[in-house]
Every structure is written in C-alpha cells, then in structure tokens.
Amino acid sequence: MKMLLTVEIPHEPFNSLVRSGKAGEIIGRILETIKPETAYFTEQDGTRGAIFVIDVKTPSDVPSFSEPFFLNFQADCKFRILMSPEDLQKAGLEALGKKWA
C-alpha cells in the first residue's frame, strides 16, 4: 500500500552529524534501504524535514521505514495512507453517502 512518510528531524543530533561529515552518508544508506518512490527534503515547523512516498506491504514493515530515522536522528515519523484518483473512484462514495445520509 502506498503511504506518505513524513519525517521531522530535530536540530540535534543532526547538526553534530553535519559537522562531523556523517549526515549525508547516513541519509544515503537510509534511502538505499527504504527505496522511496519519491523523496523530498524540506522544512517542517522550524526543523529539518523529509517527505517520502513509500510502498508498505504489511504493517510489520513500518519499523523498517521508521527505525533508521529514530535511531540515527531521533526523528519523528508519521505515516499516512495514500489513494490515487482511481483508488478513490473504487471507494464507493455514492453508496456510503446513501448509507450514512
């Protein structure tokens, strides 16, 4: 299932990793491991952040996506299910609307 993984990276330990020259290598290893469909790095609420589209096959896969960020950066991770327009068309909104109206 496609999911949006947002990562909020606190200033420490990331600043120290940047200064020591290790941040880029760690990010590279994480990207090789999680193999995101897309990856963007940005600011989120005044801290460093990243947004990834990932394929989560089973719920037990979630730690393999989050632990690298937890353990290396003390980051916060949030997972959100993604639907394509085709997925939304299959959701049966008309029937749900009739059922719950």
Backbone atoms as SQL, in Angstrom:
CREATE TABLE atoms (id INTEGER PRIMARY KEY, chain TEXT, resi INTEGER, resn TEXT, atom TEXT, x REAL, y REAL, z REAL);
INSERT INTO atoms VALUES
  (1, 'A', 1, 'MET', 'N', 0.846, -1.165, 0.000),
  (2, 'A', 1, 'MET', 'CA', 0.000, 0.000, 0.000),
  (3, 'A', 1, 'MET', 'C', 0.900, 1.241, 0.000),
  (4, 'A', 2, 'LYS', 'N', 0.529, 2.206, -0.831),
  (5, 'A', 2, 'LYS', 'CA', 1.307, 3.444, -0.860),
  (6, 'A', 2, 'LYS', 'C', 1.014, 4.271, 0.375),
  (7, 'A', 3, 'MET', 'N', 2.101, 4.771, 0.958),
  (8, 'A', 3, 'MET', 'CA', 1.957, 5.621, 2.133),
  (9, 'A', 3, 'MET', 'C', 2.866, 6.836, 1.998),
  (10, 'A', 4, 'LEU', 'N', 2.446, 7.906, 2.647),
  (11, 'A', 4, 'LEU', 'CA', 3.254, 9.104, 2.751),
  (12, 'A', 4, 'LEU', 'C', 3.947, 9.047, 4.107),
  (13, 'A', 5, 'LEU', 'N', 5.256, 9.076, 4.088),
  (14, 'A', 5, 'LEU', 'CA', 6.048, 9.091, 5.320),
  (15, 'A', 5, 'LEU', 'C', 6.621, 10.487, 5.464),
  (16, 'A', 6, 'THR', 'N', 6.232, 11.175, 6.530),
  (17, 'A', 6, 'THR', 'CA', 6.823, 12.479, 6.821),
  (18, 'A', 6, 'THR', 'C', 7.732, 12.323, 8.029),
  (19, 'A', 7, 'VAL', 'N', 8.889, 12.947, 7.936),
  (20, 'A', 7, 'VAL', 'CA', 9.901, 12.829, 8.972),
  (21, 'A', 7, 'VAL', 'C', 10.272, 14.230, 9.451),
  (22, 'A', 8, 'GLU', 'N', 10.216, 14.438, 10.757),
  (23, 'A', 8, 'GLU', 'CA', 10.658, 15.697, 11.362),
  (24, 'A', 8, 'GLU', 'C', 11.946, 15.417, 12.122),
  (25, 'A', 9, 'ILE', 'N', 13.025, 16.099, 11.716),
  (26, 'A', 9, 'ILE', 'CA', 14.358, 15.827, 12.245),
  (27, 'A', 9, 'ILE', 'C', 14.756, 16.960, 13.182),
  (28, 'A', 10, 'PRO', 'N', 14.968, 16.675, 14.458),
  (29, 'A', 10, 'PRO', 'CA', 15.363, 17.737, 15.391),
  (30, 'A', 10, 'PRO', 'C', 16.775, 18.243, 15.085),
  (31, 'A', 11, 'HIS', 'N', 17.077, 19.431, 15.577),
  (32, 'A', 11, 'HIS', 'CA', 18.382, 20.044, 15.308),
  (33, 'A', 11, 'HIS', 'C', 19.534, 19.162, 15.793),
  (34, 'A', 12, 'GLU', 'N', 19.367, 18.560, 16.940),
  (35, 'A', 12, 'GLU', 'CA', 20.377, 17.609, 17.437),
  (36, 'A', 12, 'GLU', 'C', 19.741, 16.229, 17.510),
  (37, 'A', 13, 'PRO', 'N', 20.447, 15.236, 17.058),
  (38, 'A', 13, 'PRO', 'CA', 21.873, 15.164, 16.764),
  (39, 'A', 13, 'PRO', 'C', 22.264, 15.530, 15.338),
  (40, 'A', 14, 'PHE', 'N', 21.293, 15.983, 14.508),
  (41, 'A', 14, 'PHE', 'CA', 21.599, 16.219, 13.093),
  (42, 'A', 14, 'PHE', 'C', 22.699, 17.256, 12.898),
  (43, 'A', 15, 'ASN', 'N', 22.665, 18.376, 13.641),
  (44, 'A', 15, 'ASN', 'CA', 23.718, 19.385, 13.496),
  (45, 'A', 15, 'ASN', 'C', 25.100, 18.772, 13.729),
  (46, 'A', 16, 'SER', 'N', 25.224, 17.963, 14.762),
  (47, 'A', 16, 'SER', 'CA', 26.507, 17.322, 15.057),
  (48, 'A', 16, 'SER', 'C', 26.922, 16.371, 13.937),
  (49, 'A', 17, 'LEU', 'N', 25.952, 15.667, 13.355),
  (50, 'A', 17, 'LEU', 'CA', 26.259, 14.760, 12.249),
  (51, 'A', 17, 'LEU', 'C', 26.692, 15.518, 10.999),
  (52, 'A', 18, 'VAL', 'N', 26.089, 16.682, 10.762),
  (53, 'A', 18, 'VAL', 'CA', 26.521, 17.523, 9.641),
  (54, 'A', 18, 'VAL', 'C', 27.957, 17.987, 9.870),
  (55, 'A', 19, 'ARG', 'N', 28.242, 18.469, 11.065),
  (56, 'A', 19, 'ARG', 'CA', 29.590, 18.969, 11.375),
  (57, 'A', 19, 'ARG', 'C', 30.650, 17.878, 11.246),
  (58, 'A', 20, 'SER', 'N', 30.287, 16.654, 11.610),
  (59, 'A', 20, 'SER', 'CA', 31.261, 15.561, 11.534),
  (60, 'A', 20, 'SER', 'C', 31.338, 14.935, 10.141),
  (61, 'A', 21, 'GLY', 'N', 30.487, 15.383, 9.233),
  (62, 'A', 21, 'GLY', 'CA', 30.505, 14.858, 7.877),
  (63, 'A', 21, 'GLY', 'C', 29.781, 13.535, 7.694),
  (64, 'A', 22, 'LYS', 'N', 28.985, 13.115, 8.669),
  (65, 'A', 22, 'LYS', 'CA', 28.319, 11.813, 8.617),
  (66, 'A', 22, 'LYS', 'C', 26.869, 11.871, 8.127),
  (67, 'A', 23, 'ALA', 'N', 26.253, 13.045, 8.140),
  (68, 'A', 23, 'ALA', 'CA', 24.823, 13.145, 7.829),
  (69, 'A', 23, 'ALA', 'C', 24.495, 12.636, 6.429),
  (70, 'A', 24, 'GLY', 'N', 25.249, 13.051, 5.444),
  (71, 'A', 24, 'GLY', 'CA', 24.974, 12.646, 4.062),
  (72, 'A', 24, 'GLY', 'C', 25.089, 11.153, 3.857),
  (73, 'A', 25, 'GLU', 'N', 26.089, 10.551, 4.459),
  (74, 'A', 25, 'GLU', 'CA', 26.292, 9.107, 4.325),
  (75, 'A', 25, 'GLU', 'C', 25.133, 8.347, 4.961),
  (76, 'A', 26, 'ILE', 'N', 24.672, 8.804, 6.117),
  (77, 'A', 26, 'ILE', 'CA', 23.547, 8.137, 6.798),
  (78, 'A', 26, 'ILE', 'C', 22.277, 8.276, 5.974),
  (79, 'A', 27, 'ILE', 'N', 22.015, 9.471, 5.468),
  (80, 'A', 27, 'ILE', 'CA', 20.820, 9.667, 4.632),
  (81, 'A', 27, 'ILE', 'C', 20.894, 8.765, 3.406),
  (82, 'A', 28, 'GLY', 'N', 22.054, 8.674, 2.788),
  (83, 'A', 28, 'GLY', 'CA', 22.217, 7.804, 1.629),
  (84, 'A', 28, 'GLY', 'C', 21.901, 6.354, 1.943),
  (85, 'A', 29, 'ARG', 'N', 22.388, 5.872, 3.084),
  (86, 'A', 29, 'ARG', 'CA', 22.112, 4.485, 3.488),
  (87, 'A', 29, 'ARG', 'C', 20.622, 4.273, 3.733),
  (88, 'A', 30, 'ILE', 'N', 19.983, 5.247, 4.370),
  (89, 'A', 30, 'ILE', 'CA', 18.543, 5.130, 4.636),
  (90, 'A', 30, 'ILE', 'C', 17.775, 5.070, 3.318),
  (91, 'A', 31, 'LEU', 'N', 18.093, 5.952, 2.376),
  (92, 'A', 31, 'LEU', 'CA', 17.391, 5.957, 1.090),
  (93, 'A', 31, 'LEU', 'C', 17.599, 4.652, 0.332),
  (94, 'A', 32, 'GLU', 'N', 18.801, 4.095, 0.381),
  (95, 'A', 32, 'GLU', 'CA', 19.062, 2.796, -0.257),
  (96, 'A', 32, 'GLU', 'C', 18.217, 1.699, 0.381),
  (97, 'A', 33, 'THR', 'N', 17.976, 1.819, 1.676),
  (98, 'A', 33, 'THR', 'CA', 17.216, 0.800, 2.399),
  (99, 'A', 33, 'THR', 'C', 15.717, 0.919, 2.180),
  (100, 'A', 34, 'ILE', 'N', 15.172, 2.137, 2.309),
  (101, 'A', 34, 'ILE', 'CA', 13.711, 2.286, 2.228),
  (102, 'A', 34, 'ILE', 'C', 13.212, 2.398, 0.789),
  (103, 'A', 35, 'LYS', 'N', 14.087, 2.719, -0.149),
  (104, 'A', 35, 'LYS', 'CA', 13.757, 2.796, -1.572),
  (105, 'A', 35, 'LYS', 'C', 12.441, 3.556, -1.837),
  (106, 'A', 36, 'PRO', 'N', 12.388, 4.830, -1.485),
  (107, 'A', 36, 'PRO', 'CA', 11.140, 5.576, -1.693),
  (108, 'A', 36, 'PRO', 'C', 10.859, 5.786, -3.179),
  (109, 'A', 37, 'GLU', 'N', 9.574, 5.840, -3.503),
  (110, 'A', 37, 'GLU', 'CA', 9.164, 6.171, -4.870),
  (111, 'A', 37, 'GLU', 'C', 9.557, 7.613, -5.184),
  (112, 'A', 38, 'THR', 'N', 9.355, 8.488, -4.212),
  (113, 'A', 38, 'THR', 'CA', 9.788, 9.880, -4.313),
  (114, 'A', 38, 'THR', 'C', 10.340, 10.303, -2.957),
  (115, 'A', 39, 'ALA', 'N', 11.228, 11.289, -3.000),
  (116, 'A', 39, 'ALA', 'CA', 11.830, 11.797, -1.759),
  (117, 'A', 39, 'ALA', 'C', 12.038, 13.299, -1.899),
  (118, 'A', 40, 'TYR', 'N', 11.606, 14.032, -0.885),
  (119, 'A', 40, 'TYR', 'CA', 11.797, 15.482, -0.840),
  (120, 'A', 40, 'TYR', 'C', 12.276, 15.861, 0.551),
  (121, 'A', 41, 'PHE', 'N', 13.182, 16.812, 0.605),
  (122, 'A', 41, 'PHE', 'CA', 13.680, 17.318, 1.873),
  (123, 'A', 41, 'PHE', 'C', 13.225, 18.762, 1.989),
  (124, 'A', 42, 'THR', 'N', 12.745, 19.139, 3.186),
  (125, 'A', 42, 'THR', 'CA', 12.104, 20.432, 3.363),
  (126, 'A', 42, 'THR', 'C', 12.211, 20.875, 4.816),
  (127, 'A', 43, 'GLU', 'N', 11.616, 21.987, 5.118),
  (128, 'A', 43, 'GLU', 'CA', 11.491, 22.481, 6.499),
  (129, 'A', 43, 'GLU', 'C', 10.094, 22.129, 6.980),
  (130, 'A', 44, 'GLN', 'N', 9.972, 21.697, 8.233),
  (131, 'A', 44, 'GLN', 'CA', 8.677, 21.417, 8.843),
  (132, 'A', 44, 'GLN', 'C', 8.672, 21.987, 10.250),
  (133, 'A', 45, 'ASP', 'N', 7.802, 22.968, 10.472),
  (134, 'A', 45, 'ASP', 'CA', 7.654, 23.574, 11.795),
  (135, 'A', 45, 'ASP', 'C', 8.988, 24.026, 12.385),
  (136, 'A', 46, 'GLY', 'N', 9.847, 24.598, 11.555),
  (137, 'A', 46, 'GLY', 'CA', 11.103, 25.149, 12.035),
  (138, 'A', 46, 'GLY', 'C', 12.240, 24.153, 12.178),
  (139, 'A', 47, 'THR', 'N', 12.018, 22.914, 11.778),
  (140, 'A', 47, 'THR', 'CA', 13.090, 21.920, 11.829),
  (141, 'A', 47, 'THR', 'C', 13.273, 21.312, 10.447),
  (142, 'A', 48, 'ARG', 'N', 14.321, 20.535, 10.303),
  (143, 'A', 48, 'ARG', 'CA', 14.540, 19.833, 9.044),
  (144, 'A', 48, 'ARG', 'C', 13.456, 18.774, 8.888),
  (145, 'A', 49, 'GLY', 'N', 13.089, 18.523, 7.640),
  (146, 'A', 49, 'GLY', 'CA', 12.075, 17.515, 7.399),
  (147, 'A', 49, 'GLY', 'C', 12.283, 16.814, 6.077),
  (148, 'A', 50, 'ALA', 'N', 11.559, 15.733, 5.909),
  (149, 'A', 50, 'ALA', 'CA', 11.587, 14.967, 4.675),
  (150, 'A', 50, 'ALA', 'C', 10.209, 14.363, 4.443),
  (151, 'A', 51, 'ILE', 'N', 9.900, 14.187, 3.165),
  (152, 'A', 51, 'ILE', 'CA', 8.628, 13.595, 2.762),
  (153, 'A', 51, 'ILE', 'C', 8.942, 12.511, 1.745),
  (154, 'A', 52, 'PHE', 'N', 8.412, 11.320, 1.986),
  (155, 'A', 52, 'PHE', 'CA', 8.667, 10.184, 1.111),
  (156, 'A', 52, 'PHE', 'C', 7.362, 9.504, 0.740),
  (157, 'A', 53, 'VAL', 'N', 7.262, 9.026, -0.486),
  (158, 'A', 53, 'VAL', 'CA', 6.192, 8.116, -0.873),
  (159, 'A', 53, 'VAL', 'C', 6.829, 6.734, -0.875),
  (160, 'A', 54, 'ILE', 'N', 6.247, 5.841, -0.069),
  (161, 'A', 54, 'ILE', 'CA', 6.816, 4.504, 0.108),
  (162, 'A', 54, 'ILE', 'C', 5.752, 3.442, -0.132),
  (163, 'A', 55, 'ASP', 'N', 6.188, 2.218, -0.380),
  (164, 'A', 55, 'ASP', 'CA', 5.281, 1.085, -0.528),
  (165, 'A', 55, 'ASP', 'C', 5.414, 0.203, 0.698),
  (166, 'A', 56, 'VAL', 'N', 4.358, 0.158, 1.503),
  (167, 'A', 56, 'VAL', 'CA', 4.338, -0.656, 2.714),
  (168, 'A', 56, 'VAL', 'C', 3.495, -1.897, 2.405),
  (169, 'A', 57, 'LYS', 'N', 4.154, -3.042, 2.368),
  (170, 'A', 57, 'LYS', 'CA', 3.448, -4.276, 2.011),
  (171, 'A', 57, 'LYS', 'C', 2.627, -4.842, 3.166),
  (172, 'A', 58, 'THR', 'N', 3.173, -4.775, 4.384),
  (173, 'A', 58, 'THR', 'CA', 2.449, -5.268, 5.559),
  (174, 'A', 58, 'THR', 'C', 2.711, -4.313, 6.720),
  (175, 'A', 59, 'PRO', 'N', 1.820, -4.278, 7.712),
  (176, 'A', 59, 'PRO', 'CA', 2.056, -3.408, 8.868),
  (177, 'A', 59, 'PRO', 'C', 3.398, -3.669, 9.549),
  (178, 'A', 60, 'SER', 'N', 3.860, -4.904, 9.495),
  (179, 'A', 60, 'SER', 'CA', 5.136, -5.213, 10.148),
  (180, 'A', 60, 'SER', 'C', 6.332, -4.578, 9.434),
  (181, 'A', 61, 'ASP', 'N', 6.125, -4.004, 8.254),
  (182, 'A', 61, 'ASP', 'CA', 7.191, -3.291, 7.537),
  (183, 'A', 61, 'ASP', 'C', 7.447, -1.903, 8.110),
  (184, 'A', 62, 'VAL', 'N', 6.486, -1.363, 8.850),
  (185, 'A', 62, 'VAL', 'CA', 6.601, 0.022, 9.330),
  (186, 'A', 62, 'VAL', 'C', 7.897, 0.276, 10.097),
  (187, 'A', 63, 'PRO', 'N', 8.314, -0.574, 11.025),
  (188, 'A', 63, 'PRO', 'CA', 9.576, -0.295, 11.720),
  (189, 'A', 63, 'PRO', 'C', 10.788, -0.203, 10.798),
  (190, 'A', 64, 'SER', 'N', 10.793, -0.959, 9.709),
  (191, 'A', 64, 'SER', 'CA', 11.948, -0.892, 8.804),
  (192, 'A', 64, 'SER', 'C', 12.047, 0.468, 8.120),
  (193, 'A', 65, 'PHE', 'N', 10.937, 1.201, 8.048),
  (194, 'A', 65, 'PHE', 'CA', 10.960, 2.545, 7.476),
  (195, 'A', 65, 'PHE', 'C', 11.259, 3.606, 8.537),
  (196, 'A', 66, 'SER', 'N', 10.768, 3.406, 9.756),
  (197, 'A', 66, 'SER', 'CA', 10.904, 4.443, 10.782),
  (198, 'A', 66, 'SER', 'C', 12.160, 4.319, 11.636),
  (199, 'A', 67, 'GLU', 'N', 12.575, 3.119, 11.955),
  (200, 'A', 67, 'GLU', 'CA', 13.706, 2.949, 12.871),
  (201, 'A', 67, 'GLU', 'C', 14.997, 3.626, 12.410),
  (202, 'A', 68, 'PRO', 'N', 15.335, 3.611, 11.115),
  (203, 'A', 68, 'PRO', 'CA', 16.554, 4.320, 10.722),
  (204, 'A', 68, 'PRO', 'C', 16.527, 5.805, 11.112),
  (205, 'A', 69, 'PHE', 'N', 15.352, 6.427, 11.014),
  (206, 'A', 69, 'PHE', 'CA', 15.219, 7.840, 11.386),
  (207, 'A', 69, 'PHE', 'C', 15.205, 8.017, 12.901),
  (208, 'A', 70, 'PHE', 'N', 14.531, 7.110, 13.607),
  (209, 'A', 70, 'PHE', 'CA', 14.513, 7.173, 15.067),
  (210, 'A', 70, 'PHE', 'C', 15.927, 7.019, 15.634),
  (211, 'A', 71, 'LEU', 'N', 16.603, 5.972, 15.201),
  (212, 'A', 71, 'LEU', 'CA', 17.887, 5.617, 15.796),
  (213, 'A', 71, 'LEU', 'C', 19.025, 6.560, 15.417),
  (214, 'A', 72, 'ASN', 'N', 19.006, 7.076, 14.182),
  (215, 'A', 72, 'ASN', 'CA', 20.099, 7.944, 13.734),
  (216, 'A', 72, 'ASN', 'C', 19.874, 9.417, 14.045),
  (217, 'A', 73, 'PHE', 'N', 18.617, 9.862, 13.987),
  (218, 'A', 73, 'PHE', 'CA', 18.344, 11.296, 14.095),
  (219, 'A', 73, 'PHE', 'C', 17.399, 11.678, 15.222),
  (220, 'A', 74, 'GLN', 'N', 16.895, 10.712, 15.976),
  (221, 'A', 74, 'GLN', 'CA', 15.872, 10.973, 16.989),
  (222, 'A', 74, 'GLN', 'C', 14.675, 11.708, 16.373),
  (223, 'A', 75, 'ALA', 'N', 14.347, 11.321, 15.156),
  (224, 'A', 75, 'ALA', 'CA', 13.301, 11.989, 14.382),
  (225, 'A', 75, 'ALA', 'C', 11.918, 11.462, 14.742),
  (226, 'A', 76, 'ASP', 'N', 10.907, 12.234, 14.385),
  (227, 'A', 76, 'ASP', 'CA', 9.511, 11.819, 14.492),
  (228, 'A', 76, 'ASP', 'C', 9.050, 11.403, 13.105),
  (229, 'A', 77, 'CYS', 'N', 8.326, 10.286, 13.017),
  (230, 'A', 77, 'CYS', 'CA', 7.830, 9.770, 11.743),
  (231, 'A', 77, 'CYS', 'C', 6.310, 9.656, 11.795),
  (232, 'A', 78, 'LYS', 'N', 5.676, 10.037, 10.703),
  (233, 'A', 78, 'LYS', 'CA', 4.223, 9.909, 10.585),
  (234, 'A', 78, 'LYS', 'C', 3.918, 9.220, 9.265),
  (235, 'A', 79, 'PHE', 'N', 2.967, 8.272, 9.309),
  (236, 'A', 79, 'PHE', 'CA', 2.581, 7.505, 8.142),
  (237, 'A', 79, 'PHE', 'C', 1.129, 7.824, 7.792),
  (238, 'A', 80, 'ARG', 'N', 0.876, 8.065, 6.498),
  (239, 'A', 80, 'ARG', 'CA', -0.478, 8.334, 6.039),
  (240, 'A', 80, 'ARG', 'C', -0.743, 7.510, 4.790),
  (241, 'A', 81, 'ILE', 'N', -1.909, 6.878, 4.735),
  (242, 'A', 81, 'ILE', 'CA', -2.298, 6.091, 3.563),
  (243, 'A', 81, 'ILE', 'C', -2.564, 7.036, 2.402),
  (244, 'A', 82, 'LEU', 'N', -2.117, 6.649, 1.215),
  (245, 'A', 82, 'LEU', 'CA', -2.345, 7.444, 0.010),
  (246, 'A', 82, 'LEU', 'C', -3.309, 6.716, -0.919),
  (247, 'A', 83, 'MET', 'N', -4.191, 7.488, -1.554),
  (248, 'A', 83, 'MET', 'CA', -5.095, 6.938, -2.568),
  (249, 'A', 83, 'MET', 'C', -4.884, 7.702, -3.859),
  (250, 'A', 84, 'SER', 'N', -4.838, 6.972, -4.947),
  (251, 'A', 84, 'SER', 'CA', -4.807, 7.590, -6.265),
  (252, 'A', 84, 'SER', 'C', -6.243, 7.977, -6.627),
  (253, 'A', 85, 'PRO', 'N', -6.435, 8.766, -7.679),
  (254, 'A', 85, 'PRO', 'CA', -7.815, 9.056, -8.100),
  (255, 'A', 85, 'PRO', 'C', -8.596, 7.769, -8.412),
  (256, 'A', 86, 'GLU', 'N', -7.910, 6.776, -8.971),
  (257, 'A', 86, 'GLU', 'CA', -8.566, 5.500, -9.267),
  (258, 'A', 86, 'GLU', 'C', -8.994, 4.795, -7.978),
  (259, 'A', 87, 'ASP', 'N', -8.142, 4.844, -6.959),
  (260, 'A', 87, 'ASP', 'CA', -8.500, 4.250, -5.674),
  (261, 'A', 87, 'ASP', 'C', -9.746, 4.921, -5.100),
  (262, 'A', 88, 'LEU', 'N', -9.799, 6.226, -5.184),
  (263, 'A', 88, 'LEU', 'CA', -10.946, 6.967, -4.654),
  (264, 'A', 88, 'LEU', 'C', -12.215, 6.610, -5.408),
  (265, 'A', 89, 'GLN', 'N', -12.111, 6.414, -6.728),
  (266, 'A', 89, 'GLN', 'CA', -13.288, 6.020, -7.504),
  (267, 'A', 89, 'GLN', 'C', -13.817, 4.660, -7.073),
  (268, 'A', 90, 'LYS', 'N', -12.940, 3.780, -6.611),
  (269, 'A', 90, 'LYS', 'CA', -13.340, 2.443, -6.168),
  (270, 'A', 90, 'LYS', 'C', -13.902, 2.434, -4.739),
  (271, 'A', 91, 'ALA', 'N', -13.854, 3.554, -4.061),
  (272, 'A', 91, 'ALA', 'CA', -14.232, 3.596, -2.644),
  (273, 'A', 91, 'ALA', 'C', -15.736, 3.480, -2.407),
  (274, 'A', 92, 'GLY', 'N', -16.544, 3.663, -3.435),
  (275, 'A', 92, 'GLY', 'CA', -17.992, 3.542, -3.254),
  (276, 'A', 92, 'GLY', 'C', -18.589, 4.709, -2.487),
  (277, 'A', 93, 'LEU', 'N', -18.157, 5.923, -2.786),
  (278, 'A', 93, 'LEU', 'CA', -18.636, 7.097, -2.056),
  (279, 'A', 93, 'LEU', 'C', -20.145, 7.289, -2.183),
  (280, 'A', 94, 'GLU', 'N', -20.706, 6.998, -3.367),
  (281, 'A', 94, 'GLU', 'CA', -22.154, 7.159, -3.543),
  (282, 'A', 94, 'GLU', 'C', -22.924, 6.255, -2.579),
  (283, 'A', 95, 'ALA', 'N', -22.534, 4.998, -2.519),
  (284, 'A', 95, 'ALA', 'CA', -23.211, 4.049, -1.622),
  (285, 'A', 95, 'ALA', 'C', -23.002, 4.447, -0.167),
  (286, 'A', 96, 'LEU', 'N', -21.823, 4.900, 0.172),
  (287, 'A', 96, 'LEU', 'CA', -21.571, 5.356, 1.542),
  (288, 'A', 96, 'LEU', 'C', -22.413, 6.573, 1.886),
  (289, 'A', 97, 'GLY', 'N', -22.537, 7.469, 0.916),
  (290, 'A', 97, 'GLY', 'CA', -23.363, 8.652, 1.123),
  (291, 'A', 97, 'GLY', 'C', -24.817, 8.291, 1.390),
  (292, 'A', 98, 'LYS', 'N', -25.336, 7.328, 0.631),
  (293, 'A', 98, 'LYS', 'CA', -26.723, 6.884, 0.834),
  (294, 'A', 98, 'LYS', 'C', -26.873, 6.171, 2.176),
  (295, 'A', 99, 'LYS', 'N', -25.892, 5.360, 2.530),
  (296, 'A', 99, 'LYS', 'CA', -25.954, 4.606, 3.777),
  (297, 'A', 99, 'LYS', 'C', -25.922, 5.520, 4.991),
  (298, 'A', 100, 'TRP', 'N', -25.118, 6.562, 4.943),
  (299, 'A', 100, 'TRP', 'CA', -24.888, 7.394, 6.129),
  (300, 'A', 100, 'TRP', 'C', -25.606, 8.745, 6.068),
  (301, 'A', 101, 'ALA', 'N', -26.422, 8.974, 5.053),
  (302, 'A', 101, 'ALA', 'CA', -27.148, 10.262, 4.965),
  (303, 'A', 101, 'ALA', 'C', -28.392, 10.250, 5.821);
